[in-house]
Amino acid sequence: MKVQKFDPASVERAWKAFRNSIGIAAIQTPRQYEQTVAFMNQLLDLVGQNERHPLAGLLDLVGELVAAYESRMHPVVDPARHTKKLKAFVARLPKVEHARVGRYKRQGRA
């Protein structure tokens, strides 16, 4: 894809107008997050499933802003990262005799 040249002054004016009229920018605070989610929900109501709607691209961008903030604030834990720690923890647990384990199992079945 070829990158187009642009006029920085023109882009700055457009960005300021966009940001001032909609209030959308990178999300830094919980309040900004709430405002952006509310705006995104309004866009969802308007755009719906219509990928050809004139505001579908804006909905995509706003969704990306929300997702980026959520991933920073609530990162998903990768269980594979903790496998070694879990195995080491289990290895340090006291050993239980098989006879005792079997007895507990039998009591639970009755």
C-alpha distances in whole Angstrom, upper triangle without the diagonal:
4,6,9,13,15,19,20,24,22,20,23,25,23,23,27,28,26,27,31,31,29,30,27,26,25,29,31,35,36,37,33,32,35,34,30,32,34,31,29,32,32,29,29,33,31,28,29,28,26,22,22,24,23,23,22,18,21,23,20,20,23,24,21,24,27,26,25,28,30,29,30,33,34,32,33,35,34,38,37,37,41,42,44,45,47,48,50,51,53,54,56,57,61,62,64,66,66,69,68,65,66,69,67,65,68,69,66,66,70
4,6,10,13,16,18,21,20,18,22,24,22,22,26,27,25,27,30,30,29,30,27,26,26,29,32,35,37,38,34,34,36,35,31,33,35,32,30,34,34,30,31,34,32,29,31,30,28,24,24,25,24,24,23,20,22,25,22,21,25,26,23,25,28,28,26,30,32,31,31,35,36,34,35,38,37,40,40,40,43,45,46,48,49,51,52,54,55,57,58,60,64,65,66,69,69,72,71,68,70,72,70,68,71,72,69,70,73
4,7,9,13,14,18,17,15,18,20,19,19,22,23,22,24,27,27,27,27,24,23,23,27,29,32,35,35,31,31,34,32,29,31,33,30,29,32,32,29,30,33,31,29,31,30,28,24,24,25,23,23,22,19,20,23,21,19,23,24,22,23,26,26,25,28,30,29,29,33,34,33,34,37,36,40,39,39,42,44,46,47,49,50,52,53,55,56,58,59,63,64,66,69,69,72,71,68,70,72,69,68,71,72,69,70,73
4,6,10,12,15,14,13,16,18,16,17,21,21,20,22,25,26,26,26,24,23,24,27,30,33,35,35,31,32,34,32,29,31,33,30,29,32,32,28,30,33,31,28,31,30,28,25,24,24,22,22,22,19,20,23,22,20,23,25,23,24,27,28,26,29,32,31,31,34,36,35,36,39,39,43,42,42,45,47,49,50,51,53,55,56,58,59,61,62,66,67,69,72,72,75,74,70,72,75,72,71,74,75,71,72,76
4,7,9,12,12,11,14,16,15,16,19,21,20,22,25,25,26,26,24,23,24,28,30,33,35,35,32,32,35,33,30,32,34,31,30,34,33,30,32,35,33,30,33,33,31,28,26,27,24,24,25,21,22,25,24,22,25,27,25,25,29,29,27,30,33,32,32,35,37,36,38,41,41,45,44,44,47,49,50,51,53,55,56,57,59,61,62,64,68,69,71,74,74,77,76,73,75,77,74,73,76,77,74,75,78
4,6,9,8,7,11,12,12,13,16,17,17,19,21,22,23,23,22,20,22,26,28,31,33,33,29,30,33,30,28,30,32,28,28,32,31,28,30,33,31,29,32,32,30,27,26,26,22,22,23,20,20,24,23,20,23,25,24,24,27,28,26,28,32,31,31,34,36,36,38,41,41,45,45,44,47,50,51,52,53,56,57,57,60,61,62,64,68,69,71,74,74,77,76,73,75,77,74,73,76,77,73,74,78
4,6,5,6,9,10,11,12,14,16,16,18,20,21,22,23,22,21,22,26,28,31,34,33,29,31,33,30,28,31,32,29,29,33,32,29,32,34,32,30,34,34,32,29,28,27,24,24,25,22,22,25,25,22,24,27,25,25,29,30,28,30,33,33,32,35,38,37,40,43,43,47,47,46,49,52,53,54,55,58,59,59,62,63,64,66,70,71,73,76,76,79,78,75,77,79,76,75,79,79,75,77,80
4,5,5,6,9,10,10,12,14,15,16,18,20,21,21,20,18,19,23,25,28,31,30,26,28,31,28,26,29,30,27,28,31,31,28,31,34,31,30,34,34,32,30,29,28,25,24,25,22,21,25,24,21,23,26,24,23,26,28,26,27,31,31,30,32,35,35,38,40,41,45,45,44,47,50,51,51,53,56,56,57,59,61,62,63,67,69,71,74,74,77,76,73,75,77,74,73,77,77,73,75,78
4,5,5,6,9,10,11,12,14,15,16,18,20,20,20,18,21,24,25,28,31,30,27,29,31,28,26,30,31,27,28,32,31,29,32,34,32,31,34,35,33,31,30,29,25,24,26,23,22,26,26,22,24,27,26,24,28,30,28,29,32,33,32,34,37,37,40,43,44,48,48,47,50,52,54,54,56,58,59,59,62,64,64,66,69,71,73,77,77,80,78,75,77,79,76,75,79,79,75,77,80
4,5,5,6,9,10,11,12,14,15,17,18,19,19,18,20,24,26,29,31,30,26,28,30,27,25,28,29,26,26,30,28,26,29,31,29,28,31,32,30,28,27,25,22,21,24,21,20,23,23,21,22,26,24,23,27,29,27,28,32,32,32,34,37,37,39,42,44,47,48,47,50,52,54,54,56,58,59,60,62,64,65,66,70,72,73,76,76,80,78,75,77,79,76,75,78,78,75,76,79
4,5,5,6,9,10,10,12,14,15,16,16,16,15,17,21,23,25,28,27,23,25,27,24,22,25,26,23,23,27,26,24,27,29,27,26,29,30,28,26,25,24,20,19,21,18,17,20,20,17,19,22,21,20,23,25,24,25,28,29,28,30,33,33,36,39,40,44,44,43,46,49,50,50,52,55,55,56,58,60,61,62,66,68,69,73,73,76,74,71,73,75,72,71,74,74,71,72,75
4,5,5,6,9,10,10,12,14,15,15,15,13,16,19,21,24,26,25,22,24,26,23,21,25,26,23,23,27,26,24,27,30,28,27,30,31,30,28,27,26,22,21,23,20,18,21,22,18,19,23,21,20,23,25,23,24,27,28,27,29,32,33,35,39,40,44,44,43,46,49,50,50,52,54,55,55,58,60,60,62,65,67,69,72,73,76,74,71,73,75,72,71,74,74,71,72,75
4,5,5,6,9,10,11,12,14,15,15,15,18,21,23,25,27,26,22,24,26,23,22,25,25,22,23,27,25,24,27,29,27,26,30,31,30,28,27,25,21,20,23,20,18,22,22,19,20,24,23,21,24,27,25,26,29,30,30,31,34,35,38,41,42,46,47,46,48,51,53,53,54,57,58,58,60,63,63,64,68,70,72,75,75,78,76,73,75,77,74,73,76,76,73,74,77
4,6,5,6,9,10,11,12,13,13,13,16,19,22,24,26,24,21,23,24,21,19,23,23,19,21,24,22,20,24,25,23,23,26,28,26,24,23,21,18,17,19,17,15,18,19,16,17,21,20,19,22,24,23,24,27,29,28,30,32,33,36,39,40,44,45,44,47,50,51,51,53,55,56,57,59,61,62,63,66,68,70,73,73,76,74,71,73,75,72,70,74,74,70,71,74
4,5,5,6,8,10,10,11,10,10,13,16,18,20,23,21,18,20,21,19,17,20,21,18,19,22,21,19,22,25,23,22,26,27,26,24,23,21,18,16,18,16,13,17,17,14,15,18,18,16,19,21,20,21,24,25,25,26,29,30,32,36,37,41,42,41,43,46,48,48,49,52,53,53,55,58,58,59,63,65,66,70,70,73,71,68,70,72,68,67,71,70,67,68,71
4,5,5,6,8,10,10,10,10,14,16,18,20,22,20,17,20,21,18,17,21,21,18,20,23,22,20,24,26,24,24,27,29,28,27,26,24,21,19,21,19,16,19,20,17,17,20,20,18,20,23,22,22,25,27,26,27,30,31,34,37,39,43,44,43,45,48,50,49,51,54,54,54,57,59,59,60,64,66,68,71,71,74,72,69,71,73,70,69,72,72,68,70,73
4,6,5,6,8,9,11,12,16,18,20,22,24,21,18,20,21,18,17,20,20,17,19,22,20,19,22,24,22,22,25,28,26,25,24,22,18,17,19,18,15,18,20,17,17,20,21,19,21,24,23,23,26,28,28,29,31,33,35,39,41,44,46,45,47,50,52,51,53,56,57,56,59,61,61,62,66,68,69,73,73,75,73,70,72,74,71,70,73,72,69,70,73
4,6,5,6,7,8,9,13,15,18,20,21,19,16,18,19,15,14,17,17,14,15,18,17,15,19,20,19,19,22,24,23,22,21,19,15,13,16,14,11,14,16,13,13,17,17,15,18,21,20,20,23,25,25,26,28,30,32,36,38,41,43,42,44,47,49,49,50,53,54,53,55,58,59,59,63,65,66,69,69,72,70,67,69,71,67,66,69,69,66,67,70
4,6,5,5,5,7,10,12,15,16,18,16,13,15,16,13,12,16,16,13,15,18,17,16,19,21,20,20,23,25,25,23,23,21,18,16,18,16,13,15,16,13,12,16,16,14,16,19,18,18,21,23,22,23,26,28,30,34,36,39,41,40,42,45,47,46,47,50,51,51,53,56,56,57,61,63,64,67,67,70,68,65,67,69,65,64,68,67,64,65,68
4,6,5,8,10,13,15,17,18,19,17,14,17,17,14,14,17,17,14,16,19,18,17,21,22,21,22,25,27,26,26,26,23,20,17,20,19,15,17,19,17,15,19,20,17,19,22,22,21,24,26,25,26,29,30,33,37,39,42,44,43,45,48,50,49,50,53,54,54,56,59,59,59,63,65,66,70,70,73,70,67,70,71,67,67,70,69,66,67,70
4,6,9,11,15,16,19,19,20,18,15,17,17,14,13,16,15,12,15,17,15,15,18,19,18,19,22,25,24,23,23,20,17,15,18,17,14,16,18,16,15,18,19,17,19,22,22,22,24,27,26,27,29,31,34,37,39,43,45,44,46,49,51,50,51,54,55,55,57,59,60,60,64,66,67,70,70,73,71,68,70,71,67,67,70,69,66,67,69
4,6,9,13,13,16,17,18,15,12,14,14,10,10,13,12,9,11,14,12,12,15,16,15,16,19,22,21,21,21,18,16,13,15,15,11,12,15,13,11,15,16,14,15,19,19,18,21,23,23,24,26,28,30,34,36,39,41,40,42,45,48,47,48,51,52,51,53,56,56,57,60,62,63,67,67,69,67,64,66,67,64,63,66,65,62,63,66
4,7,10,11,13,14,15,12,9,11,12,9,8,12,12,9,12,15,14,14,17,19,18,19,21,24,24,23,24,21,19,16,18,17,13,14,16,13,11,15,16,13,14,17,17,16,19,21,21,21,24,26,28,32,34,38,39,39,40,43,46,45,45,49,50,49,51,54,54,55,58,60,61,65,65,67,65,62,64,66,62,61,65,64,61,62,65
4,7,8,11,13,14,12,9,10,12,9,7,10,11,9,10,13,13,13,15,18,17,17,20,22,22,21,22,19,17,14,15,14,10,11,13,10,8,11,12,9,11,14,14,13,16,18,18,19,21,23,25,29,31,34,36,35,37,40,42,42,43,46,47,46,48,51,51,52,56,58,59,62,62,65,63,60,62,63,60,59,62,62,58,60,63
4,6,9,11,13,13,9,10,13,11,9,12,14,12,13,16,17,16,18,21,20,20,22,24,24,23,24,22,20,17,17,15,12,13,14,10,9,12,11,8,10,13,12,11,15,17,16,17,20,21,24,27,29,33,34,33,35,38,40,40,41,44,45,44,47,49,50,50,54,56,57,61,61,64,62,59,61,63,59,58,62,61,58,60,63
4,6,9,12,12,9,9,13,12,10,12,15,14,14,17,18,17,19,22,22,22,24,25,25,24,25,24,22,19,19,16,14,14,14,11,9,11,10,6,9,11,9,8,12,13,12,14,17,18,21,24,26,29,31,30,32,35,37,36,37,40,41,41,43,46,46,47,51,53,54,58,58,61,59,56,58,60,56,56,59,59,55,57,60
4,6,8,9,6,6,9,9,8,10,13,13,13,16,17,17,19,21,22,22,23,25,26,25,26,25,24,20,20,18,15,15,15,12,10,11,11,7,7,10,8,6,10,12,10,11,14,16,19,22,24,28,30,28,30,33,35,34,35,39,39,39,41,44,44,45,48,50,52,55,55,58,56,53,56,57,54,53,56,56,53,54,57
4,7,8,7,7,11,11,11,13,16,16,16,19,21,21,22,25,26,26,27,29,30,28,30,29,27,24,24,22,19,19,19,16,14,15,14,10,10,13,10,8,11,12,10,10,14,16,19,22,25,28,30,28,29,33,34,33,34,38,38,38,40,43,42,43,47,49,51,54,55,58,55,53,55,57,53,53,56,56,53,55,57
4,5,5,6,9,10,11,12,14,15,16,18,20,21,22,24,26,26,27,29,31,30,32,30,29,25,25,24,21,20,20,18,15,16,16,12,11,14,12,9,11,14,11,10,13,16,20,22,25,28,31,29,30,33,35,33,35,38,38,37,40,43,42,43,46,49,50,54,54,57,54,52,54,55,52,52,55,54,51,53,56
4,5,5,6,9,10,10,12,14,15,16,19,20,21,23,24,25,26,28,29,29,31,29,29,25,25,24,21,20,20,18,15,16,16,13,11,13,13,9,10,13,12,10,12,15,19,21,25,27,30,29,29,33,35,33,34,37,38,36,39,42,41,42,45,47,48,52,52,55,52,50,52,53,50,49,53,52,48,50,53
4,5,5,6,9,10,11,12,14,15,17,19,20,21,23,24,25,27,29,29,31,28,27,24,24,24,20,19,21,19,15,16,17,14,12,15,15,12,13,16,15,13,16,19,22,25,28,31,34,32,33,36,38,37,37,41,42,40,42,45,45,45,49,51,52,55,56,58,56,53,55,56,53,52,56,54,51,53,56
4,5,5,6,9,10,10,12,14,15,16,18,20,21,22,23,25,27,26,28,25,24,21,21,20,17,16,17,15,12,14,14,11,10,13,13,10,12,15,14,13,16,19,22,25,28,31,33,32,33,36,38,37,38,41,42,41,43,46,46,46,50,52,53,57,57,59,57,54,57,58,54,54,57,56,53,55,57
4,5,5,6,9,10,10,12,14,15,16,18,20,20,21,23,25,24,26,24,24,20,20,19,16,15,16,14,11,11,12,9,7,10,11,8,9,12,12,11,13,16,18,22,25,28,30,29,30,33,36,34,35,38,39,38,40,43,43,44,47,49,50,54,54,56,54,51,53,54,51,50,54,53,49,51,54
4,5,5,6,9,10,11,13,14,15,17,19,20,20,23,24,25,27,24,24,20,20,20,17,16,17,16,12,13,14,12,9,13,14,11,11,15,15,13,15,18,20,24,27,29,32,31,32,35,38,36,37,40,41,40,42,45,45,45,48,50,51,54,55,57,54,51,54,55,51,50,54,53,49,51,53
4,6,5,6,9,10,11,12,14,16,17,18,19,22,23,23,25,22,22,18,19,19,15,14,16,15,11,13,15,12,10,14,15,13,14,17,17,16,18,21,23,27,30,32,35,34,35,38,41,40,40,43,45,43,45,48,48,48,52,54,55,58,58,60,58,55,57,58,55,54,57,56,53,54,57
4,5,5,6,9,10,10,12,14,15,16,17,20,21,20,22,20,19,15,16,15,12,11,12,11,7,9,11,8,7,11,12,10,12,15,15,15,17,19,21,25,28,31,33,32,34,37,39,38,39,42,43,42,44,47,47,48,51,53,54,57,57,60,57,54,56,58,54,53,56,56,52,54,56
4,5,5,6,9,10,10,12,14,15,15,18,19,19,22,19,19,16,15,16,13,11,12,12,8,8,11,9,7,10,12,11,11,14,16,15,16,18,20,24,26,29,31,31,32,35,38,37,37,40,42,41,42,45,46,46,49,51,52,55,55,57,55,52,54,55,51,50,53,53,49,51,53
4,5,5,6,9,10,11,13,14,15,18,19,20,22,19,19,16,16,17,14,12,14,14,11,11,14,13,11,14,16,14,15,18,19,18,19,22,23,27,30,32,35,35,36,39,41,40,40,44,45,44,45,49,49,49,52,54,54,58,57,60,57,54,56,57,54,53,56,55,51,52,55
4,5,5,6,9,10,11,12,14,17,17,18,19,16,16,12,13,14,11,9,12,12,8,10,13,12,11,14,16,15,16,19,20,19,21,23,25,29,31,34,36,36,37,40,43,42,42,45,47,46,48,51,51,51,55,56,57,60,60,62,60,57,59,60,56,55,58,58,54,55,58
4,5,5,6,9,10,10,11,14,15,15,17,15,15,11,11,12,9,7,9,10,6,7,10,10,9,11,14,14,14,17,19,18,19,21,22,26,28,31,33,33,35,38,40,40,40,43,45,44,45,48,49,49,53,54,55,58,57,60,58,54,56,58,54,53,56,55,52,53,56
4,5,5,6,9,10,10,13,15,16,18,15,16,13,12,14,12,9,12,13,10,10,13,13,11,14,17,16,16,19,21,20,20,23,24,27,29,32,34,35,36,38,41,41,40,44,45,44,46,49,50,49,53,54,54,57,57,59,57,54,55,57,53,52,55,54,50,51,54
4,5,5,6,9,10,13,14,16,17,14,14,11,12,14,12,10,13,14,11,12,16,15,14,17,19,19,19,22,24,23,24,26,27,31,33,36,38,38,40,42,45,44,44,47,49,48,49,53,53,53,56,58,58,61,61,63,61,58,59,60,57,55,58,58,54,55,57
4,5,5,6,8,11,11,12,13,10,11,8,8,10,8,6,10,11,9,10,13,14,13,16,18,18,19,21,23,23,24,26,27,30,32,35,37,37,39,41,44,44,44,47,49,48,49,52,53,53,57,58,58,61,61,63,61,58,59,61,58,56,59,58,55,56,58
4,5,5,5,8,10,11,13,11,12,10,9,12,10,7,10,12,10,10,14,15,13,15,18,19,18,21,23,23,23,25,25,29,30,33,35,36,37,40,43,42,42,45,47,46,47,50,52,51,55,56,56,59,58,60,59,55,57,58,55,53,56,56,52,52,55
4,6,6,9,11,13,15,12,14,11,11,14,13,11,14,16,14,14,17,18,17,18,22,22,21,24,26,26,26,28,28,32,34,36,38,39,40,43,46,45,45,48,50,49,50,53,54,54,57,58,58,61,60,62,60,57,58,60,56,55,57,57,53,54,56
4,6,9,9,11,12,9,10,9,9,13,12,10,13,15,14,14,18,19,18,20,23,23,23,26,28,28,28,30,30,34,36,38,40,41,43,45,48,48,47,50,52,52,53,56,57,57,60,61,61,64,63,66,64,60,62,63,60,58,61,60,56,57,59
4,6,6,8,9,6,8,7,6,10,10,8,11,13,13,13,16,17,17,19,21,22,22,25,27,27,27,29,29,33,34,37,38,39,41,43,46,46,46,49,51,50,51,54,56,55,59,60,60,63,62,64,63,59,60,62,59,57,60,60,56,56,59
4,6,8,10,9,12,10,9,12,13,10,12,15,14,13,17,19,18,18,22,23,22,24,27,27,27,28,28,31,33,35,37,38,40,41,45,45,44,47,49,49,49,52,54,53,57,58,58,60,59,62,60,56,58,59,56,54,57,57,53,53,56
4,6,9,9,12,11,9,12,14,11,12,15,16,14,17,19,19,19,22,24,23,24,27,28,27,28,28,31,32,34,36,37,39,40,44,44,43,46,48,48,49,52,53,53,56,57,57,60,58,61,59,56,57,58,55,53,56,56,52,52,55
4,5,5,9,9,7,11,13,11,12,15,16,15,18,20,20,21,24,25,25,27,29,30,30,30,30,34,34,37,38,40,42,43,46,47,46,49,51,51,52,55,56,56,59,60,60,63,62,64,63,59,60,62,59,57,59,60,56,56,59
4,6,8,9,6,8,11,10,10,13,15,14,16,19,19,19,22,24,24,25,28,29,29,29,29,32,33,35,37,38,40,41,45,45,45,47,50,50,50,53,55,55,58,59,60,62,61,64,62,59,60,62,59,57,60,60,56,56,59
4,6,8,7,9,12,12,12,15,17,17,18,21,22,22,24,26,27,28,30,32,32,32,32,36,36,39,40,41,43,45,48,49,49,51,53,53,54,57,59,59,62,63,63,66,65,67,66,63,64,66,63,61,63,64,60,60,63
4,5,5,8,10,10,12,14,15,15,18,20,20,21,24,25,26,27,30,31,31,32,32,36,37,39,41,42,44,46,49,49,49,52,54,54,55,57,59,59,62,63,64,67,65,68,67,63,64,66,63,61,64,64,60,61,63
4,6,7,8,10,12,13,14,16,17,19,20,22,23,25,26,28,29,31,31,32,33,37,38,41,42,43,45,47,50,50,50,53,55,55,56,59,60,60,64,65,66,68,67,70,69,65,67,68,65,63,66,66,63,63,66
4,5,5,6,9,10,11,12,14,15,17,18,20,21,23,24,26,27,28,29,30,34,35,38,39,40,42,44,47,47,47,50,52,52,53,56,57,57,61,62,63,66,65,68,66,62,64,66,62,61,64,64,60,61,63
4,5,5,6,9,10,10,12,14,15,16,18,20,21,22,25,26,26,27,27,31,32,35,36,37,39,41,44,44,45,47,49,49,50,53,54,55,58,59,60,63,62,64,63,59,61,63,60,58,61,61,57,58,61
4,5,5,6,9,10,11,13,14,15,17,19,20,21,23,25,25,26,26,30,31,34,35,36,38,40,43,43,44,46,48,48,49,52,53,54,58,59,60,63,62,65,63,60,61,63,60,58,62,62,58,59,62
4,5,5,6,8,10,11,12,14,15,17,18,20,21,23,24,25,26,30,31,34,36,36,38,40,43,43,44,46,48,48,49,52,53,54,57,59,60,63,62,65,63,60,61,63,60,58,62,62,58,59,62
4,5,5,6,9,10,11,12,14,15,16,18,20,21,22,23,24,27,29,32,33,34,36,38,41,41,41,44,46,46,47,50,51,51,55,56,57,60,59,62,60,57,58,60,57,55,58,58,55,55,58
4,6,5,6,9,10,10,12,14,15,16,18,20,20,21,22,25,26,29,31,31,33,36,38,39,39,41,43,43,45,47,49,49,53,54,55,58,57,60,58,55,57,58,55,54,57,57,53,54,57
4,5,5,6,9,10,11,13,14,15,17,19,20,20,22,25,26,30,31,31,33,36,38,38,39,42,43,43,45,47,49,49,53,54,55,58,58,61,59,56,58,60,57,55,58,58,55,56,59
4,5,5,6,9,10,11,12,14,16,17,18,19,21,24,26,29,31,31,33,36,38,38,38,41,43,43,44,47,48,48,52,53,54,58,57,60,58,55,57,58,55,54,57,57,53,55,57
4,5,5,6,9,10,10,12,14,15,16,17,18,22,23,26,28,28,30,33,35,35,35,38,40,40,41,44,45,45,49,50,51,54,54,57,55,51,53,55,52,50,54,53,50,51,54
4,5,5,6,9,10,10,12,14,15,15,16,20,21,25,26,26,28,31,33,33,34,37,38,38,40,42,44,44,48,49,50,54,53,56,54,51,53,55,52,50,54,54,50,52,55
4,6,5,6,9,10,11,12,14,15,17,21,22,26,27,27,29,32,34,34,34,37,39,39,40,43,44,44,48,50,51,54,54,57,55,52,54,56,53,52,55,55,51,53,56
4,5,5,6,9,10,11,12,13,15,19,21,24,26,26,27,30,33,32,33,36,37,37,38,41,42,42,46,48,49,52,52,54,52,49,51,53,50,49,52,52,48,50,52
4,5,5,6,9,10,10,11,12,16,18,21,23,22,24,27,30,29,30,33,34,34,36,38,39,40,43,45,46,49,49,52,50,47,49,50,47,46,49,49,46,47,50
4,5,5,6,9,10,10,12,16,17,21,22,22,24,27,29,29,29,32,34,33,35,38,39,40,43,45,46,50,50,53,51,48,50,52,48,48,51,51,48,49,52
4,5,5,6,8,10,13,16,18,22,24,23,24,27,29,29,30,33,34,33,35,38,38,39,43,45,46,49,50,52,50,47,50,51,48,47,51,50,47,49,52
4,5,5,6,7,10,13,16,19,21,21,22,25,27,26,27,30,31,31,33,35,36,36,40,42,43,46,46,49,47,44,46,48,44,44,47,47,43,45,48
4,6,5,5,7,11,13,16,18,17,19,22,24,24,24,28,29,28,30,33,34,34,38,40,41,44,45,47,46,43,45,47,43,43,46,46,43,44,48
4,6,6,9,12,14,18,20,18,20,23,25,24,25,28,29,29,31,33,34,35,38,40,42,45,46,49,47,44,46,48,45,44,48,48,45,47,50
4,6,10,12,15,18,21,19,20,23,25,24,25,28,29,28,30,33,33,34,37,40,41,44,45,48,45,43,45,47,43,43,46,46,43,45,48
4,6,9,12,15,18,17,17,21,23,22,22,25,26,26,28,30,31,31,35,37,38,41,42,44,42,39,42,43,40,39,43,42,39,41,44
4,6,9,12,15,13,15,18,20,19,20,23,24,24,26,28,29,30,33,35,37,40,40,43,41,38,41,42,39,39,42,42,39,41,44
4,6,9,12,11,13,15,18,18,18,21,22,22,23,26,27,28,31,33,34,37,37,40,38,35,38,40,37,36,39,39,36,38,41
4,6,9,8,9,12,14,14,14,17,19,18,20,22,24,24,28,29,31,34,34,37,35,32,35,37,34,33,37,37,34,36,39
4,5,6,7,10,12,13,13,15,17,18,19,21,23,24,27,28,30,33,33,36,35,32,34,36,34,33,36,37,34,36,39
4,5,5,7,10,10,10,12,15,15,16,18,20,20,24,25,26,29,29,32,31,28,30,33,30,29,33,33,31,32,36
4,5,5,8,10,10,11,14,15,16,17,20,21,24,25,27,30,29,33,32,29,31,34,31,30,34,35,33,34,38
4,6,7,8,10,12,13,14,16,17,19,20,24,25,27,31,31,34,33,30,33,35,33,32,36,37,34,36,40
4,6,5,6,9,10,11,12,14,16,17,21,22,24,27,28,31,30,27,30,32,30,29,33,34,31,33,37
4,5,5,6,9,10,11,12,14,16,19,20,22,25,25,29,28,25,27,30,28,27,31,32,30,31,35
4,5,5,6,9,10,10,12,15,18,19,22,24,25,29,28,25,28,31,29,28,32,33,31,33,37
4,6,5,6,9,10,11,13,16,18,21,24,25,28,27,25,28,30,28,28,32,32,30,33,36
4,5,5,6,9,10,11,15,16,18,21,22,25,24,21,24,27,24,24,28,29,27,29,32
4,5,5,6,9,10,13,14,16,19,20,24,23,20,23,26,24,24,27,28,27,29,32
4,6,5,6,9,12,14,17,20,21,24,23,21,25,27,25,26,29,30,29,31,34
4,5,5,7,10,12,15,18,20,23,21,20,23,25,23,23,27,28,26,29,32
4,5,5,9,10,12,15,16,20,18,16,19,22,20,20,24,24,23,26,29
4,6,8,9,12,15,16,20,19,17,20,23,21,22,25,26,26,28,31
4,6,9,12,15,17,20,19,18,21,23,22,23,26,27,26,29,32
4,6,9,13,15,17,16,15,18,20,18,19,23,23,23,25,28
4,6,10,13,15,13,13,16,18,16,18,21,22,22,25,27
4,7,9,12,11,11,14,15,15,16,19,20,21,23,25
4,6,9,7,7,10,12,11,13,16,17,17,20,22
4,5,5,6,9,10,11,13,15,16,17,19,21
4,5,5,6,9,10,10,12,14,15,17,19
4,5,5,6,9,10,11,12,14,16,17
4,5,5,6,9,10,11,13,15,16
4,5,5,6,9,10,11,13,15
4,5,5,6,9,10,11,13
4,5,5,6,9,10,11
4,5,5,6,9,11
4,5,5,7,9
4,5,5,7
4,6,6
4,6
4
